C-alpha cells in the first residue's frame, strides 16, 4: 500500500490483483513505446513529484490515453482508480472511483490528478513488468523520442 499527497489531499493506493494487472498491461501494451520516456523518468526519480511538474513527460501519457479507444481508456482509468482511496477524516478513507457508476466520487479530482493517480497505480502494480521492459532497453534515455515522434 502506498500513500501520496496530491492537490492538498491524501490518497491511499493498493495494488491491482494479478488478473487486473494482466488486463491493464494488455490495454497499455500498444502505447508502451510512447510511454518509455515516462517510465524511465519514473524509474530514476524518487516519485511522481519530479514528473508532475514536467508537462513534457506527462504529455505522452495523456496523448497515448487519448489515442486509445474509449472502452480501453475507460477500462485503464477505472481499473486503476478503483484501488485508490482518499482520506476524508483523520481516520476514514473513501473510494475515489465508483465501479457501479463508472465515475469519480470527488468533484475536485480533475484529469491532471487522475493521470497522476493512474500513473502511480501503474508504477506500483506493474512495476516488475515496467522494470523488465526498462532493463531490456539499455540504450533508451529519458530524452528518447517515441517512434514517429
Secondary structure, DSSP 4 states (H G I P E B T S, - for coil): -EEEEETTEEEEE-PPPHHHHHHHHHHHHTTHHHHHHHHHHHHHSSSHHHHHT-HHHHHHHHHHHHHS-HHHHHHHHHHHHTTEEEE-SSS-EEESEETTTTEES-TT--HHHHHHHHHHHHHHHSHHHHHHHHHT-TT--TTPPPTT-
